[in-house]
């Protein structure tokens, strides 16, 4: 047999040395790909987010990358904010804009439709001579109020955090958008119940909705606000006041009962108009 085809014993330890990876040698591999972490899934998510350009579709896909169970869990956490922090226990470092977008959009139409129904019950059903028509401007007004609040307030709060809070305690703009969007969840069922024309019930629903919604915000942003020392209560008070004004504005503008002309006053309107027309015609003929 040819000596080159015979089996030879490998030197001791040569196979182990051949299998070892020389981590000290120079390599063309990306260090981020060989980095060991305690949570590979979270690390890969962060890496993909950092590598994706803001102007690409992939950047926005990461913001809507949630499944049904996650959305349900966050909706439940927004409706029942006790005793856990919504941001820490439900968002858990992975904010999304899918839930906030659909919550705001649903709330826009919920308030517009329910507000028009409340208007009909207040005026249209109370007076048979009253000509009721749907107010399409309610959709525009509610959309302007909701989307402005859900974007401008988090942006302002993010600027305050960037200026007054140490970097390790700050909340990102996406986290604030996520928290504020989900905090509006409670107003969807409340807006439907606001149709009931009982003033005390409307105010009670406004207080309950504001309390639950504000709890979601306070428990989420308090770790960052607590770093502001003397100004923390001022900032916290502004957050609560703005949230209360939003709920009161919804209820007072779209749902609150207003004085309606009684049937006697309404029935006089055509008579006055008729008399005025007769007098005008007589003056013209004369």
C-alpha positions as protocol buffer text, in pm:
chain_id: "A"
residue {
  index: 1
  type: UNK
  ca { x: 0 y: 0 z: 0 }
}
residue {
  index: 2
  type: UNK
  ca { x: 117 y: 349 z: -80 }
}
residue {
  index: 3
  type: UNK
  ca { x: 260 y: 511 z: 237 }
}
residue {
  index: 4
  type: UNK
  ca { x: 70 y: 833 z: 156 }
}
residue {
  index: 5
  type: UNK
  ca { x: -262 y: 644 z: 182 }
}
residue {
  index: 6
  type: UNK
  ca { x: -189 y: 496 z: 524 }
}
residue {
  index: 7
  type: UNK
  ca { x: -352 y: 638 z: 841 }
}
residue {
  index: 8
  type: UNK
  ca { x: -122 y: 830 z: 1072 }
}
residue {
  index: 9
  type: UNK
  ca { x: -175 y: 919 z: 1439 }
}
residue {
  index: 10
  type: UNK
  ca { x: -217 y: 1288 z: 1489 }
}
residue {
  index: 11
  type: UNK
  ca { x: 10 y: 1457 z: 1744 }
}
residue {
  index: 12
  type: UNK
  ca { x: -138 y: 1493 z: 2092 }
}
residue {
  index: 13
  type: UNK
  ca { x: -340 y: 1811 z: 2135 }
}
residue {
  index: 14
  type: UNK
  ca { x: -329 y: 1911 z: 1770 }
}
residue {
  index: 15
  type: UNK
  ca { x: -704 y: 1859 z: 1716 }
}
residue {
  index: 16
  type: UNK
  ca { x: -794 y: 2070 z: 2017 }
}
residue {
  index: 17
  type: UNK
  ca { x: -565 y: 2347 z: 1903 }
}
residue {
  index: 18
  type: UNK
  ca { x: -712 y: 2335 z: 1556 }
}
residue {
  index: 19
  type: UNK
  ca { x: -1066 y: 2374 z: 1693 }
}
residue {
  index: 20
  type: UNK
  ca { x: -984 y: 2677 z: 1908 }
}
residue {
  index: 21
  type: UNK
  ca { x: -1081 y: 3024 z: 1783 }
}
residue {
  index: 22
  type: UNK
  ca { x: -802 y: 3277 z: 1813 }
}
residue {
  index: 23
  type: UNK
  ca { x: -1000 y: 3567 z: 1958 }
}
residue {
  index: 24
  type: UNK
  ca { x: -687 y: 3782 z: 1981 }
}
residue {
  index: 25
  type: UNK
  ca { x: -618 y: 3768 z: 1609 }
}
residue {
  index: 26
  type: UNK
  ca { x: -745 y: 4035 z: 1369 }
}
residue {
  index: 27
  type: UNK
  ca { x: -1069 y: 3945 z: 1195 }
}
residue {
  index: 28
  type: UNK
  ca { x: -1292 y: 4100 z: 932 }
}
residue {
  index: 29
  type: UNK
  ca { x: -1601 y: 3994 z: 1122 }
}
residue {
  index: 30
  type: UNK
  ca { x: -1831 y: 4258 z: 1269 }
}
residue {
  index: 31
  type: UNK
  ca { x: -1770 y: 4276 z: 1646 }
}
residue {
  index: 32
  type: UNK
  ca { x: -2142 y: 4327 z: 1698 }
}
residue {
  index: 33
  type: UNK
  ca { x: -2213 y: 3984 z: 1548 }
}
residue {
  index: 34
  type: UNK
  ca { x: -1981 y: 3799 z: 1787 }
}
residue {
  index: 35
  type: UNK
  ca { x: -2082 y: 3988 z: 2099 }
}
residue {
  index: 36
  type: UNK
  ca { x: -2227 y: 3768 z: 2371 }
}
residue {
  index: 37
  type: UNK
  ca { x: -2523 y: 3908 z: 2565 }
}
residue {
  index: 38
  type: UNK
  ca { x: -2755 y: 3787 z: 2835 }
}
residue {
  index: 39
  type: UNK
  ca { x: -3055 y: 3861 z: 2613 }
}
residue {
  index: 40
  type: UNK
  ca { x: -2971 y: 3787 z: 2246 }
}
residue {
  index: 41
  type: UNK
  ca { x: -3323 y: 3869 z: 2125 }
}
residue {
  index: 42
  type: UNK
  ca { x: -3316 y: 4216 z: 2279 }
}
residue {
  index: 43
  type: UNK
  ca { x: -2962 y: 4276 z: 2151 }
}
residue {
  index: 44
  type: UNK
  ca { x: -3054 y: 4174 z: 1797 }
}
residue {
  index: 45
  type: UNK
  ca { x: -3354 y: 4403 z: 1807 }
}
residue {
  index: 46
  type: UNK
  ca { x: -3142 y: 4695 z: 1917 }
}
residue {
  index: 47
  type: UNK
  ca { x: -2881 y: 4623 z: 1650 }
}
residue {
  index: 48
  type: UNK
  ca { x: -3140 y: 4603 z: 1373 }
}
residue {
  index: 49
  type: UNK
  ca { x: -3297 y: 4928 z: 1490 }
}
residue {
  index: 50
  type: UNK
  ca { x: -2964 y: 5109 z: 1495 }
}
residue {
  index: 51
  type: UNK
  ca { x: -2862 y: 4983 z: 1153 }
}
residue {
  index: 52
  type: UNK
  ca { x: -3192 y: 5081 z: 989 }
}
residue {
  index: 53
  type: UNK
  ca { x: -3212 y: 5427 z: 838 }
}
residue {
  index: 54
  type: UNK
  ca { x: -3488 y: 5663 z: 947 }
}
residue {
  index: 55
  type: UNK
  ca { x: -3591 y: 5711 z: 584 }
}
residue {
  index: 56
  type: UNK
  ca { x: -3632 y: 5339 z: 516 }
}
residue {
  index: 57
  type: UNK
  ca { x: -3944 y: 5126 z: 558 }
}
residue {
  index: 58
  type: UNK
  ca { x: -3760 y: 4890 z: 792 }
}
residue {
  index: 59
  type: UNK
  ca { x: -3724 y: 5164 z: 1054 }
}
residue {
  index: 60
  type: UNK
  ca { x: -4100 y: 5203 z: 1083 }
}
residue {
  index: 61
  type: UNK
  ca { x: -4159 y: 4828 z: 1068 }
}
residue {
  index: 62
  type: UNK
  ca { x: -3976 y: 4797 z: 1400 }
}
residue {
  index: 63
  type: UNK
  ca { x: -4223 y: 5045 z: 1553 }
}
residue {
  index: 64
  type: UNK
  ca { x: -4520 y: 4830 z: 1448 }
}
residue {
  index: 65
  type: UNK
  ca { x: -4360 y: 4494 z: 1528 }
}
residue {
  index: 66
  type: UNK
  ca { x: -4604 y: 4367 z: 1791 }
}
residue {
  index: 67
  type: UNK
  ca { x: -4835 y: 4067 z: 1799 }
}
residue {
  index: 68
  type: UNK
  ca { x: -5196 y: 4044 z: 1911 }
}
residue {
  index: 69
  type: UNK
  ca { x: -5112 y: 3914 z: 2259 }
}
residue {
  index: 70
  type: UNK
  ca { x: -4878 y: 4204 z: 2326 }
}
residue {
  index: 71
  type: UNK
  ca { x: -5138 y: 4459 z: 2218 }
}
residue {
  index: 72
  type: UNK
  ca { x: -5406 y: 4295 z: 2434 }
}
residue {
  index: 73
  type: UNK
  ca { x: -5171 y: 4292 z: 2731 }
}
residue {
  index: 74
  type: UNK
  ca { x: -5094 y: 4661 z: 2688 }
}
residue {
  index: 75
  type: UNK
  ca { x: -5459 y: 4750 z: 2644 }
}
residue {
  index: 76
  type: UNK
  ca { x: -5539 y: 4564 z: 2966 }
}
residue {
  index: 77
  type: UNK
  ca { x: -5253 y: 4740 z: 3143 }
}
residue {
  index: 78
  type: UNK
  ca { x: -5389 y: 5077 z: 3028 }
}
residue {
  index: 79
  type: UNK
  ca { x: -5740 y: 4997 z: 3151 }
}
residue {
  index: 80
  type: UNK
  ca { x: -5625 y: 4843 z: 3480 }
}
residue {
  index: 81
  type: UNK
  ca { x: -5307 y: 5032 z: 3573 }
}
residue {
  index: 82
  type: UNK
  ca { x: -5282 y: 4895 z: 3927 }
}
residue {
  index: 83
  type: UNK
  ca { x: -5051 y: 4800 z: 4086 }
}
residue {
  index: 84
  type: UNK
  ca { x: -4775 y: 4771 z: 3823 }
}
residue {
  index: 85
  type: UNK
  ca { x: -4606 y: 5040 z: 3616 }
}
residue {
  index: 86
  type: UNK
  ca { x: -4739 y: 5030 z: 3260 }
}
residue {
  index: 87
  type: UNK
  ca { x: -4404 y: 5120 z: 3104 }
}
residue {
  index: 88
  type: UNK
  ca { x: -4196 y: 4871 z: 3302 }
}
residue {
  index: 89
  type: UNK
  ca { x: -4429 y: 4571 z: 3310 }
}
residue {
  index: 90
  type: UNK
  ca { x: -4616 y: 4599 z: 2980 }
}
residue {
  index: 91
  type: UNK
  ca { x: -4393 y: 4791 z: 2737 }
}
residue {
  index: 92
  type: UNK
  ca { x: -4073 y: 4643 z: 2882 }
}
residue {
  index: 93
  type: UNK
  ca { x: -3827 y: 4834 z: 2665 }
}
residue {
  index: 94
  type: UNK
  ca { x: -4008 y: 4767 z: 2337 }
}
residue {
  index: 95
  type: UNK
  ca { x: -4242 y: 5059 z: 2261 }
}
residue {
  index: 96
  type: UNK
  ca { x: -4473 y: 5038 z: 1962 }
}
residue {
  index: 97
  type: UNK
  ca { x: -4684 y: 5284 z: 1765 }
}
residue {
  index: 98
  type: UNK
  ca { x: -4933 y: 5029 z: 1634 }
}
residue {
  index: 99
  type: UNK
  ca { x: -5151 y: 5038 z: 1944 }
}
residue {
  index: 100
  type: UNK
  ca { x: -5136 y: 5417 z: 1994 }
}
residue {
  index: 101
  type: UNK
  ca { x: -5224 y: 5483 z: 1629 }
}
residue {
  index: 102
  type: UNK
  ca { x: -5535 y: 5266 z: 1633 }
}
residue {
  index: 103
  type: UNK
  ca { x: -5638 y: 5384 z: 1979 }
}
residue {
  index: 104
  type: UNK
  ca { x: -5626 y: 5748 z: 1870 }
}
residue {
  index: 105
  type: UNK
  ca { x: -5805 y: 5672 z: 1542 }
}
residue {
  index: 106
  type: UNK
  ca { x: -6078 y: 5473 z: 1716 }
}
residue {
  index: 107
  type: UNK
  ca { x: -6120 y: 5746 z: 1976 }
}
residue {
  index: 108
  type: UNK
  ca { x: -6160 y: 6011 z: 1704 }
}
residue {
  index: 109
  type: UNK
  ca { x: -6459 y: 5833 z: 1549 }
}
residue {
  index: 110
  type: UNK
  ca { x: -6596 y: 5719 z: 1884 }
}
residue {
  index: 111
  type: UNK
  ca { x: -6613 y: 6076 z: 2012 }
}
residue {
  index: 112
  type: UNK
  ca { x: -6747 y: 6213 z: 1682 }
}
residue {
  index: 113
  type: UNK
  ca { x: -7023 y: 5954 z: 1647 }
}
residue {
  index: 114
  type: UNK
  ca { x: -7119 y: 5948 z: 2015 }
}
residue {
  index: 115
  type: UNK
  ca { x: -7107 y: 6327 z: 2030 }
}
residue {
  index: 116
  type: UNK
  ca { x: -7348 y: 6358 z: 1739 }
}
residue {
  index: 117
  type: UNK
  ca { x: -7577 y: 6101 z: 1899 }
}
residue {
  index: 118
  type: UNK
  ca { x: -7570 y: 6299 z: 2224 }
}
residue {
  index: 119
  type: UNK
  ca { x: -7648 y: 6616 z: 2031 }
}
residue {
  index: 120
  type: UNK
  ca { x: -7951 y: 6446 z: 1874 }
}
residue {
  index: 121
  type: UNK
  ca { x: -8078 y: 6329 z: 2212 }
}
residue {
  index: 122
  type: UNK
  ca { x: -8033 y: 6677 z: 2357 }
}
residue {
  index: 123
  type: UNK
  ca { x: -8190 y: 6883 z: 2079 }
}
residue {
  index: 124
  type: UNK
  ca { x: -8340 y: 6666 z: 1807 }
}
residue {
  index: 125
  type: UNK
  ca { x: -8539 y: 6428 z: 2023 }
}
residue {
  index: 126
  type: UNK
  ca { x: -8642 y: 6700 z: 2269 }
}
residue {
  index: 127
  type: UNK
  ca { x: -8808 y: 6917 z: 2002 }
}
residue {
  index: 128
  type: UNK
  ca { x: -9002 y: 6766 z: 1717 }
}
residue {
  index: 129
  type: UNK
  ca { x: -8973 y: 7093 z: 1520 }
}
residue {
  index: 130
  type: UNK
  ca { x: -8596 y: 7095 z: 1549 }
}
residue {
  index: 131
  type: UNK
  ca { x: -8422 y: 6996 z: 1224 }
}
residue {
  index: 132
  type: UNK
  ca { x: -8121 y: 6791 z: 1335 }
}
residue {
  index: 133
  type: UNK
  ca { x: -7831 y: 6711 z: 1104 }
}
residue {
  index: 134
  type: UNK
  ca { x: -7502 y: 6531 z: 1148 }
}
residue {
  index: 135
  type: UNK
  ca { x: -7205 y: 6754 z: 1234 }
}
residue {
  index: 136
  type: UNK
  ca { x: -6915 y: 6630 z: 1023 }
}
residue {
  index: 137
  type: UNK
  ca { x: -6685 y: 6891 z: 1175 }
}
residue {
  index: 138
  type: UNK
  ca { x: -6686 y: 6683 z: 1494 }
}
residue {
  index: 139
  type: UNK
  ca { x: -6450 y: 6435 z: 1325 }
}
residue {
  index: 140
  type: UNK
  ca { x: -6205 y: 6711 z: 1232 }
}
residue {
  index: 141
  type: UNK
  ca { x: -6216 y: 6873 z: 1574 }
}
residue {
  index: 142
  type: UNK
  ca { x: -6174 y: 6549 z: 1766 }
}
residue {
  index: 143
  type: UNK
  ca { x: -5891 y: 6435 z: 1538 }
}
residue {
  index: 144
  type: UNK
  ca { x: -5709 y: 6767 z: 1580 }
}
residue {
  index: 145
  type: UNK
  ca { x: -5743 y: 6758 z: 1958 }
}
residue {
  index: 146
  type: UNK
  ca { x: -5647 y: 6393 z: 2003 }
}
residue {
  index: 147
  type: UNK
  ca { x: -5352 y: 6373 z: 1764 }
}
residue {
  index: 148
  type: UNK
  ca { x: -5217 y: 6709 z: 1878 }
}
residue {
  index: 149
  type: UNK
  ca { x: -5228 y: 6600 z: 2239 }
}
residue {
  index: 150
  type: UNK
  ca { x: -5081 y: 6254 z: 2169 }
}
residue {
  index: 151
  type: UNK
  ca { x: -4783 y: 6404 z: 1982 }
}
residue {
  index: 152
  type: UNK
  ca { x: -4715 y: 6755 z: 2109 }
}
residue {
  index: 153
  type: UNK
  ca { x: -4732 y: 6681 z: 2483 }
}
residue {
  index: 154
  type: UNK
  ca { x: -4491 y: 6380 z: 2465 }
}
residue {
  index: 155
  type: UNK
  ca { x: -4257 y: 6590 z: 2251 }
}
residue {
  index: 156
  type: UNK
  ca { x: -4255 y: 6869 z: 2507 }
}
residue {
  index: 157
  type: UNK
  ca { x: -4207 y: 6624 z: 2793 }
}
residue {
  index: 158
  type: UNK
  ca { x: -3921 y: 6457 z: 2608 }
}
residue {
  index: 159
  type: UNK
  ca { x: -3752 y: 6799 z: 2569 }
}
residue {
  index: 160
  type: UNK
  ca { x: -3791 y: 6863 z: 2943 }
}
residue {
  index: 161
  type: UNK
  ca { x: -3640 y: 6524 z: 3025 }
}
residue {
  index: 162
  type: UNK
  ca { x: -3350 y: 6586 z: 2790 }
}
residue {
  index: 163
  type: UNK
  ca { x: -3277 y: 6914 z: 2963 }
}
residue {
  index: 164
  type: UNK
  ca { x: -3339 y: 6828 z: 3328 }
}
residue {
  index: 165
  type: UNK
  ca { x: -3301 y: 6449 z: 3371 }
}
residue {
  index: 166
  type: UNK
  ca { x: -2974 y: 6250 z: 3368 }
}
residue {
  index: 167
  type: UNK
  ca { x: -2930 y: 6036 z: 3060 }
}
residue {
  index: 168
  type: UNK
  ca { x: -2958 y: 5703 z: 3241 }
}
residue {
  index: 169
  type: UNK
  ca { x: -3305 y: 5796 z: 3375 }
}
residue {
  index: 170
  type: UNK
  ca { x: -3455 y: 5956 z: 3065 }
}
residue {
  index: 171
  type: UNK
  ca { x: -3743 y: 5817 z: 2863 }
}
residue {
  index: 172
  type: UNK
  ca { x: -3715 y: 5808 z: 2488 }
}
residue {
  index: 173
  type: UNK
  ca { x: -3958 y: 5993 z: 2264 }
}
residue {
  index: 174
  type: UNK
  ca { x: -4098 y: 5661 z: 2136 }
}
residue {
  index: 175
  type: UNK
  ca { x: -4163 y: 5542 z: 2492 }
}
residue {
  index: 176
  type: UNK
  ca { x: -4352 y: 5863 z: 2570 }
}
residue {
  index: 177
  type: UNK
  ca { x: -4556 y: 5832 z: 2249 }
}
residue {
  index: 178
  type: UNK
  ca { x: -4639 y: 5473 z: 2339 }
}
residue {
  index: 179
  type: UNK
  ca { x: -4744 y: 5557 z: 2695 }
}
residue {
  index: 180
  type: UNK
  ca { x: -4956 y: 5857 z: 2596 }
}
residue {
  index: 181
  type: UNK
  ca { x: -5124 y: 5665 z: 2316 }
}
residue {
  index: 182
  type: UNK
  ca { x: -5222 y: 5371 z: 2534 }
}
residue {
  index: 183
  type: UNK
  ca { x: -5330 y: 5602 z: 2816 }
}
residue {
  index: 184
  type: UNK
  ca { x: -5621 y: 5721 z: 2598 }
}
residue {
  index: 185
  type: UNK
  ca { x: -5772 y: 5370 z: 2584 }
}
residue {
  index: 186
  type: UNK
  ca { x: -6012 y: 5431 z: 2871 }
}
residue {
  index: 187
  type: UNK
  ca { x: -6179 y: 5720 z: 2688 }
}
residue {
  index: 188
  type: UNK
  ca { x: -6317 y: 5489 z: 2416 }
}
residue {
  index: 189
  type: UNK
  ca { x: -6574 y: 5315 z: 2642 }
}
residue {
  index: 190
  type: UNK
  ca { x: -6621 y: 5637 z: 2840 }
}
residue {
  index: 191
  type: UNK
  ca { x: -6712 y: 5830 z: 2523 }
}
residue {
  index: 192
  type: UNK
  ca { x: -6986 y: 5577 z: 2450 }
}
residue {
  index: 193
  type: UNK
  ca { x: -7126 y: 5610 z: 2803 }
}
residue {
  index: 194
  type: UNK
  ca { x: -7115 y: 5990 z: 2779 }
}
residue {
  index: 195
  type: UNK
  ca { x: -7416 y: 5966 z: 2546 }
}
residue {
  index: 196
  type: UNK
  ca { x: -7633 y: 5909 z: 2854 }
}
residue {
  index: 197
  type: UNK
  ca { x: -7781 y: 6249 z: 2929 }
}
residue {
  index: 198
  type: UNK
  ca { x: -7721 y: 6260 z: 3303 }
}
residue {
  index: 199
  type: UNK
  ca { x: -7491 y: 6543 z: 3403 }
}
residue {
  index: 200
  type: UNK
  ca { x: -7372 y: 6381 z: 3727 }
}
residue {
  index: 201
  type: UNK
  ca { x: -7297 y: 6054 z: 3545 }
}
residue {
  index: 202
  type: UNK
  ca { x: -7103 y: 6236 z: 3275 }
}
residue {
  index: 203
  type: UNK
  ca { x: -6887 y: 6411 z: 3532 }
}
residue {
  index: 204
  type: UNK
  ca { x: -6837 y: 6088 z: 3725 }
}
residue {
  index: 205
  type: UNK
  ca { x: -6723 y: 5909 z: 3407 }
}
residue {
  index: 206
  type: UNK
  ca { x: -6489 y: 6198 z: 3332 }
}
residue {
  index: 207
  type: UNK
  ca { x: -6330 y: 6172 z: 3678 }
}
residue {
  index: 208
  type: UNK
  ca { x: -6292 y: 5793 z: 3661 }
}
residue {
  index: 209
  type: UNK
  ca { x: -6150 y: 5803 z: 3310 }
}
residue {
  index: 210
  type: UNK
  ca { x: -5908 y: 6081 z: 3397 }
}
residue {
  index: 211
  type: UNK
  ca { x: -5797 y: 5903 z: 3714 }
}
residue {
  index: 212
  type: UNK
  ca { x: -5722 y: 5571 z: 3544 }
}
residue {
  index: 213
  type: UNK
  ca { x: -5560 y: 5735 z: 3244 }
}
residue {
  index: 214
  type: UNK
  ca { x: -5346 y: 5969 z: 3456 }
}
residue {
  index: 215
  type: UNK
  ca { x: -5233 y: 5672 z: 3666 }
}
residue {
  index: 216
  type: UNK
  ca { x: -5087 y: 5510 z: 3354 }
}
residue {
  index: 217
  type: UNK
  ca { x: -4890 y: 5828 z: 3284 }
}
residue {
  index: 218
  type: UNK
  ca { x: -4775 y: 5899 z: 3638 }
}
residue {
  index: 219
  type: UNK
  ca { x: -4651 y: 5547 z: 3714 }
}
residue {
  index: 220
  type: UNK
  ca { x: -4464 y: 5542 z: 3382 }
}
residue {
  index: 221
  type: UNK
  ca { x: -4288 y: 5879 z: 3396 }
}
residue {
  index: 222
  type: UNK
  ca { x: -4234 y: 5908 z: 3772 }
}
residue {
  index: 223
  type: UNK
  ca { x: -3887 y: 5739 z: 3772 }
}
residue {
  index: 224
  type: UNK
  ca { x: -3768 y: 6012 z: 3535 }
}
residue {
  index: 225
  type: UNK
  ca { x: -3955 y: 6299 z: 3702 }
}
residue {
  index: 226
  type: UNK
  ca { x: -3824 y: 6201 z: 4045 }
}
residue {
  index: 227
  type: UNK
  ca { x: -3475 y: 6302 z: 3928 }
}
residue {
  index: 228
  type: UNK
  ca { x: -3580 y: 6668 z: 3890 }
}
residue {
  index: 229
  type: UNK
  ca { x: -3569 y: 6734 z: 4264 }
}
residue {
  index: 230
  type: UNK
  ca { x: -3758 y: 7060 z: 4339 }
}
residue {
  index: 231
  type: UNK
  ca { x: -3933 y: 7084 z: 4001 }
}
residue {
  index: 232
  type: UNK
  ca { x: -4068 y: 6732 z: 3990 }
}
residue {
  index: 233
  type: UNK
  ca { x: -4404 y: 6819 z: 4147 }
}
residue {
  index: 234
  type: UNK
  ca { x: -4446 y: 7114 z: 3912 }
}
residue {
  index: 235
  type: UNK
  ca { x: -4392 y: 6894 z: 3605 }
}
residue {
  index: 236
  type: UNK
  ca { x: -4613 y: 6622 z: 3747 }
}
residue {
  index: 237
  type: UNK
  ca { x: -4888 y: 6876 z: 3816 }
}
residue {
  index: 238
  type: UNK
  ca { x: -4870 y: 7007 z: 3458 }
}
residue {
  index: 239
  type: UNK
  ca { x: -4906 y: 6653 z: 3322 }
}
residue {
  index: 240
  type: UNK
  ca { x: -5215 y: 6586 z: 3534 }
}
residue {
  index: 241
  type: UNK
  ca { x: -5372 y: 6926 z: 3455 }
}
residue {
  index: 242
  type: UNK
  ca { x: -5329 y: 6881 z: 3079 }
}
residue {
  index: 243
  type: UNK
  ca { x: -5479 y: 6535 z: 3098 }
}
residue {
  index: 244
  type: UNK
  ca { x: -5774 y: 6664 z: 3300 }
}
residue {
  index: 245
  type: UNK
  ca { x: -5832 y: 6951 z: 3056 }
}
residue {
  index: 246
  type: UNK
  ca { x: -5842 y: 6703 z: 2767 }
}
residue {
  index: 247
  type: UNK
  ca { x: -6112 y: 6490 z: 2933 }
}
residue {
  index: 248
  type: UNK
  ca { x: -6315 y: 6793 z: 3042 }
}
residue {
  index: 249
  type: UNK
  ca { x: -6291 y: 6937 z: 2691 }
}
residue {
  index: 250
  type: UNK
  ca { x: -6422 y: 6614 z: 2541 }
}
residue {
  index: 251
  type: UNK
  ca { x: -6715 y: 6599 z: 2775 }
}
residue {
  index: 252
  type: UNK
  ca { x: -6813 y: 6967 z: 2771 }
}
residue {
  index: 253
  type: UNK
  ca { x: -6778 y: 7028 z: 2398 }
}
residue {
  index: 254
  type: UNK
  ca { x: -6916 y: 6704 z: 2253 }
}
residue {
  index: 255
  type: UNK
  ca { x: -7146 y: 6555 z: 2517 }
}
residue {
  index: 256
  type: UNK
  ca { x: -7254 y: 6791 z: 2792 }
}
residue {
  index: 257
  type: UNK
  ca { x: -7624 y: 6882 z: 2787 }
}
residue {
  index: 258
  type: UNK
  ca { x: -7696 y: 7243 z: 2701 }
}
residue {
  index: 259
  type: UNK
  ca { x: -8022 y: 7442 z: 2736 }
}
residue {
  index: 260
  type: UNK
  ca { x: -8258 y: 7359 z: 2451 }
}
residue {
  index: 261
  type: UNK
  ca { x: -8537 y: 7585 z: 2328 }
}
residue {
  index: 262
  type: UNK
  ca { x: -8872 y: 7458 z: 2437 }
}
residue {
  index: 263
  type: UNK
  ca { x: -9143 y: 7376 z: 2187 }
}
residue {
  index: 264
  type: UNK
  ca { x: -9324 y: 7706 z: 2238 }
}
residue {
  index: 265
  type: UNK
  ca { x: -9016 y: 7911 z: 2144 }
}
residue {
  index: 266
  type: UNK
  ca { x: -8931 y: 7689 z: 1851 }
}
residue {
  index: 267
  type: UNK
  ca { x: -9284 y: 7701 z: 1711 }
}
residue {
  index: 268
  type: UNK
  ca { x: -9277 y: 8083 z: 1718 }
}
residue {
  index: 269
  type: UNK
  ca { x: -8986 y: 8101 z: 1479 }
}
residue {
  index: 270
  type: UNK
  ca { x: -9184 y: 8012 z: 1160 }
}
residue {
  index: 271
  type: UNK
  ca { x: -9467 y: 8249 z: 1265 }
}
residue {
  index: 272
  type: UNK
  ca { x: -9230 y: 8543 z: 1312 }
}
residue {
  index: 273
  type: UNK
  ca { x: -9068 y: 8470 z: 977 }
}
residue {
  index: 274
  type: UNK
  ca { x: -9407 y: 8455 z: 803 }
}
residue {
  index: 275
  type: UNK
  ca { x: -9521 y: 8789 z: 951 }
}
residue {
  index: 276
  type: UNK
  ca { x: -9195 y: 8950 z: 847 }
}
residue {
  index: 277
  type: UNK
  ca { x: -9235 y: 8825 z: 488 }
}
residue {
  index: 278
  type: UNK
  ca { x: -9595 y: 8955 z: 470 }
}
residue {
  index: 279
  type: UNK
  ca { x: -9488 y: 9298 z: 591 }
}
residue {
  index: 280
  type: UNK
  ca { x: -9210 y: 9310 z: 336 }
}
residue {
  index: 281
  type: UNK
  ca { x: -9444 y: 9216 z: 51 }
}
residue {
  index: 282
  type: UNK
  ca { x: -9698 y: 9482 z: 154 }
}
residue {
  index: 283
  type: UNK
  ca { x: -9429 y: 9748 z: 163 }
}
residue {
  index: 284
  type: UNK
  ca { x: -9310 y: 9646 z: -184 }
}
residue {
  index: 285
  type: UNK
  ca { x: -9658 y: 9659 z: -342 }
}
residue {
  index: 286
  type: UNK
  ca { x: -9738 y: 9993 z: -183 }
}
